[in-house]
Amino acid sequence: MITKNSIVYCLIALLALPALEVLAGPASFSVRLINTFDDPDAVFSTQPQKISDSGAVVGVTIDGSGLSHGFVRFRNGHYSPAFNDPLDSGGTTQGRGINSSTRVCGNYTDSGG
């Protein structure tokens, strides 16, 4: 009896799958490239992280020594000077977020304890 019920449930599920697929519809989305850029001071990498409502981008650059610095690229294409947190003893300052007032947040390494 249990085997018979299991077979019936499996058949119902198999018959229902095509109907569920029709109801779900195709998953469609698009990606639009807005802009590409490289920080002129970055030797190895420019890594944008977030974009503000005003179009400013914050991120991380990696220089020739392998050290990370934060940066802000403004909507007009100009860059802030690379910045590091004053307590960053590991050379890993990273810009991670930005708001419409261009206030930046991020992280760094403090190996001094």
C-alpha positions as CSV (number, residue, x, y, z in Angstrom):
1,M,0.0,0.0,0.0
2,I,2.8,2.4,0.9
3,T,4.6,1.6,-2.4
4,K,1.4,2.2,-4.4
5,N,0.9,5.6,-2.7
6,S,4.5,6.6,-3.3
7,I,4.2,5.8,-7.0
8,V,0.9,7.8,-7.3
9,Y,2.5,10.8,-5.5
10,C,5.6,10.7,-7.8
11,L,3.3,10.6,-10.9
12,I,1.3,13.5,-9.7
13,A,4.5,15.5,-9.1
14,L,5.9,14.7,-12.5
15,L,2.7,15.7,-14.2
16,A,2.6,19.0,-12.2
17,L,6.1,20.1,-13.1
18,P,5.4,21.4,-16.6
19,A,2.4,23.4,-15.3
20,L,4.6,25.0,-12.6
21,E,7.2,25.9,-15.2
22,V,4.6,27.7,-17.4
23,L,3.3,29.6,-14.4
24,A,6.8,30.7,-13.3
25,G,7.7,32.1,-16.7
26,P,11.2,32.7,-17.9
27,A,13.7,34.4,-15.6
28,S,14.8,37.5,-17.5
29,F,17.1,40.3,-16.4
30,S,19.6,42.5,-18.2
31,V,23.0,44.0,-17.3
32,R,24.0,47.4,-18.6
33,L,27.6,48.5,-18.6
34,I,27.7,52.1,-17.4
35,N,31.4,52.9,-17.3
36,T,34.8,51.4,-17.1
37,F,37.8,53.0,-15.4
38,D,41.2,52.3,-13.9
39,D,42.7,54.5,-11.1
40,P,45.8,56.1,-12.6
41,D,47.8,55.4,-9.5
42,A,46.9,51.7,-9.3
43,V,49.6,49.4,-10.6
44,F,48.0,46.1,-10.1
45,S,44.3,46.5,-9.6
46,T,41.4,48.9,-9.3
47,Q,38.5,47.3,-7.4
48,P,35.4,49.4,-7.2
49,Q,33.1,48.4,-4.4
50,K,30.0,50.7,-4.1
51,I,28.4,53.6,-6.0
52,S,26.5,56.5,-4.3
53,D,23.3,58.0,-5.5
54,S,25.3,61.0,-6.8
55,G,27.5,58.7,-8.9
56,A,30.7,58.7,-6.8
57,V,32.4,55.3,-6.6
58,V,34.5,54.1,-3.7
59,G,36.9,51.2,-3.8
60,V,40.4,49.8,-3.4
61,T,43.6,50.2,-5.4
62,I,46.6,48.0,-5.1
63,D,50.0,49.7,-5.7
64,G,53.3,48.3,-6.9
65,S,54.3,47.3,-3.4
66,G,51.1,45.2,-3.0
67,L,49.6,47.7,-0.5
68,S,45.9,48.5,-0.6
69,H,44.6,52.1,-0.5
70,G,41.1,53.4,-0.6
71,F,39.9,55.8,-3.4
72,V,36.9,57.8,-4.4
73,R,36.1,58.4,-8.1
74,F,33.7,61.2,-8.5
75,R,31.0,61.4,-11.2
76,N,33.0,63.8,-13.3
77,G,35.9,61.3,-13.5
78,H,38.3,62.9,-11.0
79,Y,39.8,60.9,-8.2
80,S,40.5,61.7,-4.6
81,P,44.0,61.1,-3.5
82,A,44.5,57.5,-2.3
83,F,43.8,57.3,1.4
84,N,44.8,55.1,4.2
85,D,43.4,54.9,7.7
86,P,45.9,56.5,10.2
87,L,45.9,53.3,12.3
88,D,46.4,51.0,9.3
89,S,49.7,49.2,10.1
90,G,49.2,46.4,7.5
91,G,48.8,48.5,4.3
92,T,45.2,47.2,3.7
93,T,42.9,50.2,3.8
94,Q,39.8,49.5,1.7
95,G,37.0,51.7,0.8
96,R,33.8,49.6,1.0
97,G,30.8,52.0,1.1
98,I,29.8,55.5,0.3
99,N,26.7,57.7,0.8
100,S,25.3,60.6,-1.1
101,S,27.3,63.0,1.1
102,T,30.5,61.2,-0.1
103,R,31.1,59.9,3.4
104,V,33.2,56.7,3.1
105,C,33.4,53.6,5.2
106,G,35.7,50.7,4.9
107,N,38.2,48.5,6.7
108,Y,41.9,48.2,7.5
109,T,44.4,46.1,9.4
110,D,45.7,47.2,12.8
111,S,48.3,44.7,13.7
112,G,49.5,46.8,16.6
113,G,46.8,45.4,18.9
